[in-house]
Amino acid sequence: MLWRVTLNNPPVNIFGPKTIPQLNEVISEIETDPQLKVVIFESAIEGFFMTHYDFLSAAEETTSMPPGPTGLLPLPDMLVRLSKAPVVSIAKIRGRATGVGSELSLACDMRFCSREKTIMGHFEVGAGIVPGGGPMARLPRLIGRGRALEVLLGADDIPGDLAEKYGYVNRAFPDAELDDFVDSFAKRIASFDKQAITDTKRFVNEASLPSDFEAGAEMVVCYASIGRPEAQRRIKTLLDWGLHKAGDIENRLGYHVGRLGNA
């Protein structure tokens, strides 16, 4: 069985306290459906796979949420569970997969993207924030230490062709070819025996996944960093410029966080 999970939170697929319960429900179903073999995450929003966290919501809306089944805070809990689920997860990326969008993609087993229309990356350090959804634990294992530091500390946009070169995604395709490839590949895996899929993934997980602590500890530091005066100043500036709204700030967030030091 093959499922598609469509991310659809206009205008720019921001992730926040209102979408946490929705994603948790999806992850729980992925973990427990005995027939499911493959799940594809994709977006209904033009230009955005998923972007950053909701800075307009009160911090308490998120920090007051109880830990998930792993004992981790909600976002890292869900991403750890997705990585370990006995199902193959594929991120089909078209648009910006930055911030939480990158973290969801990294938690998936595989990532395929549109060469022309994909932007990956982590802007957070440029806004005075420590990323929280596990990229420091996952990216170095995927692309190496130096490139991970380039992505995280550079806080800039990474286009699809460079993401492929770095190994941030499995492959980048011409946009017109992305859907056909992912559909065909997912259906091929879904035609195989589930036990063979599950056992193979379990051994790969043992060799490659970070510990739950590594993936989860970042969120605690992220929450603390958001509350610091410098981060609050930078976030306010971004909001004044048009963060959270369709337009140039969201479309070129990596560029604009590079301007914050001079603001």
DAWOQUI-V453947 format. One record per residue. N is the residue number from 1. SS is DSSP state (H for helix, E for strand, C for the rest). PHI is phi in whole degrees, -180 to 180 (none if undefined). Layout:
n:N ss:SS phi:PHI
n:N ss:SS phi:PHI
This chain:
n:1 ss:C phi:none
n:2 ss:E phi:-123
n:3 ss:E phi:-115
n:4 ss:E phi:-121
n:5 ss:E phi:-110
n:6 ss:E phi:-103
n:7 ss:E phi:-85
n:8 ss:C phi:-148
n:9 ss:C phi:-132
n:10 ss:C phi:-61
n:11 ss:C phi:-91
n:12 ss:C phi:-132
n:13 ss:C phi:54
n:14 ss:C phi:-75
n:15 ss:E phi:-110
n:16 ss:C phi:-165
n:17 ss:H phi:-61
n:18 ss:H phi:-76
n:19 ss:H phi:-95
n:20 ss:H phi:-58
n:21 ss:H phi:-62
n:22 ss:H phi:-66
n:23 ss:H phi:-66
n:24 ss:H phi:-61
n:25 ss:H phi:-63
n:26 ss:H phi:-64
n:27 ss:H phi:-62
n:28 ss:H phi:-62
n:29 ss:H phi:-69
n:30 ss:H phi:-61
n:31 ss:H phi:-67
n:32 ss:H phi:-110
n:33 ss:C phi:-73
n:34 ss:C phi:-73
n:35 ss:C phi:-96
n:36 ss:C phi:-71
n:37 ss:C phi:-119
n:38 ss:E phi:-139
n:39 ss:E phi:-131
n:40 ss:E phi:-109
n:41 ss:E phi:-98
n:42 ss:E phi:-145
n:43 ss:E phi:-120
n:44 ss:C phi:-98
n:45 ss:E phi:-99
n:46 ss:C phi:-58
n:47 ss:C phi:88
n:48 ss:E phi:-141
n:49 ss:E phi:-75
n:50 ss:E phi:-162
n:51 ss:C phi:-116
n:52 ss:C phi:-79
n:53 ss:E phi:-74
n:54 ss:C phi:-81
n:55 ss:C phi:-83
n:56 ss:C phi:-88
n:57 ss:C phi:-78
n:58 ss:C phi:-65
n:59 ss:H phi:-56
n:60 ss:H phi:-65
n:61 ss:H phi:-61
n:62 ss:H phi:-95
n:63 ss:H phi:-67
n:64 ss:C phi:-83
n:65 ss:C phi:-70
n:66 ss:C phi:-71
n:67 ss:C phi:-60
n:68 ss:C phi:-87
n:69 ss:C phi:-58
n:70 ss:C phi:-79
n:71 ss:C phi:90
n:72 ss:C phi:-90
n:73 ss:C phi:-62
n:74 ss:H phi:-53
n:75 ss:H phi:-65
n:76 ss:H phi:-62
n:77 ss:H phi:-58
n:78 ss:H phi:-66
n:79 ss:H phi:-70
n:80 ss:H phi:-62
n:81 ss:H phi:-65
n:82 ss:H phi:-62
n:83 ss:H phi:-61
n:84 ss:H phi:-94
n:85 ss:C phi:-61
n:86 ss:C phi:-79
n:87 ss:C phi:-141
n:88 ss:E phi:-83
n:89 ss:E phi:-111
n:90 ss:E phi:-127
n:91 ss:E phi:-94
n:92 ss:E phi:-101
n:93 ss:E phi:-103
n:94 ss:E phi:-139
n:95 ss:E phi:110
n:96 ss:E phi:-82
n:97 ss:E phi:-116
n:98 ss:E phi:-124
n:99 ss:C phi:61
n:100 ss:H phi:-62
n:101 ss:H phi:-62
n:102 ss:H phi:-65
n:103 ss:H phi:-65
n:104 ss:H phi:-64
n:105 ss:H phi:-61
n:106 ss:H phi:-66
n:107 ss:H phi:-76
n:108 ss:C phi:-72
n:109 ss:C phi:-72
n:110 ss:E phi:-145
n:111 ss:E phi:-134
n:112 ss:E phi:-127
n:113 ss:E phi:-138
n:114 ss:E phi:-78
n:115 ss:E phi:-62
n:116 ss:E phi:-83
n:117 ss:E phi:-113
n:118 ss:E phi:-103
n:119 ss:E phi:-129
n:120 ss:E phi:-108
n:121 ss:E phi:142
n:122 ss:C phi:-134
n:123 ss:C phi:-85
n:124 ss:H phi:-58
n:125 ss:H phi:-60
n:126 ss:H phi:-64
n:127 ss:H phi:-97
n:128 ss:C phi:81
n:129 ss:C phi:-117
n:130 ss:C phi:-90
n:131 ss:C phi:-57
n:132 ss:C phi:-120
n:133 ss:C phi:-97
n:134 ss:C phi:97
n:135 ss:H phi:-69
n:136 ss:H phi:-69
n:137 ss:H phi:-80
n:138 ss:H phi:-94
n:139 ss:H phi:-62
n:140 ss:H phi:-60
n:141 ss:H phi:-68
n:142 ss:H phi:-90
n:143 ss:H phi:-121
n:144 ss:C phi:95
n:145 ss:H phi:-64
n:146 ss:H phi:-63
n:147 ss:H phi:-69
n:148 ss:H phi:-62
n:149 ss:H phi:-66
n:150 ss:H phi:-60
n:151 ss:H phi:-66
n:152 ss:H phi:-76
n:153 ss:H phi:-86
n:154 ss:H phi:-71
n:155 ss:C phi:54
n:156 ss:C phi:-114
n:157 ss:C phi:-76
n:158 ss:E phi:-114
n:159 ss:E phi:-69
n:160 ss:H phi:-58
n:161 ss:H phi:-68
n:162 ss:H phi:-72
n:163 ss:H phi:-59
n:164 ss:H phi:-67
n:165 ss:H phi:-60
n:166 ss:H phi:-78
n:167 ss:C phi:87
n:168 ss:C phi:-64
n:169 ss:C phi:-121
n:170 ss:C phi:-64
n:171 ss:E phi:-152
n:172 ss:E phi:-112
n:173 ss:E phi:-117
n:174 ss:C phi:-51
n:175 ss:H phi:-52
n:176 ss:H phi:-67
n:177 ss:H phi:-103
n:178 ss:H phi:-63
n:179 ss:H phi:-61
n:180 ss:H phi:-63
n:181 ss:H phi:-64
n:182 ss:H phi:-62
n:183 ss:H phi:-61
n:184 ss:H phi:-65
n:185 ss:H phi:-65
n:186 ss:H phi:-64
n:187 ss:H phi:-66
n:188 ss:H phi:-62
n:189 ss:H phi:-64
n:190 ss:H phi:-65
n:191 ss:C phi:-84
n:192 ss:C phi:-89
n:193 ss:C phi:-70
n:194 ss:H phi:-63
n:195 ss:H phi:-64
n:196 ss:H phi:-66
n:197 ss:H phi:-62
n:198 ss:H phi:-63
n:199 ss:H phi:-66
n:200 ss:H phi:-65
n:201 ss:H phi:-63
n:202 ss:H phi:-61
n:203 ss:H phi:-72
n:204 ss:H phi:-64
n:205 ss:H phi:-58
n:206 ss:H phi:-60
n:207 ss:H phi:-86
n:208 ss:H phi:-134
n:209 ss:C phi:-79
n:210 ss:C phi:-69
n:211 ss:C phi:-68
n:212 ss:H phi:-58
n:213 ss:H phi:-61
n:214 ss:H phi:-59
n:215 ss:H phi:-72
n:216 ss:H phi:-93
n:217 ss:H phi:-65
n:218 ss:H phi:-61
n:219 ss:H phi:-66
n:220 ss:H phi:-62
n:221 ss:H phi:-68
n:222 ss:H phi:-60
n:223 ss:H phi:-58
n:224 ss:H phi:-64
n:225 ss:H phi:-68
n:226 ss:H phi:-63
n:227 ss:C phi:-79
n:228 ss:C phi:-70
n:229 ss:H phi:-56
n:230 ss:H phi:-67
n:231 ss:H phi:-65
n:232 ss:H phi:-62
n:233 ss:H phi:-64
n:234 ss:H phi:-68
n:235 ss:H phi:-64
n:236 ss:H phi:-61
n:237 ss:H phi:-62
n:238 ss:H phi:-62
n:239 ss:H phi:-64
n:240 ss:H phi:-63
n:241 ss:H phi:-77
n:242 ss:C phi:128
n:243 ss:C phi:-59
n:244 ss:C phi:81
n:245 ss:C phi:-119
n:246 ss:C phi:-62
n:247 ss:C phi:150
n:248 ss:H phi:-66
n:249 ss:H phi:-62
n:250 ss:H phi:-69
n:251 ss:H phi:-71
n:252 ss:C phi:-133
n:253 ss:H phi:-63
n:254 ss:H phi:-59
n:255 ss:H phi:-63
n:256 ss:H phi:-72
n:257 ss:H phi:-68
n:258 ss:C phi:-69
n:259 ss:C phi:-90
n:260 ss:H phi:-64
n:261 ss:H phi:-64
n:262 ss:H phi:-103
n:263 ss:C phi:-78
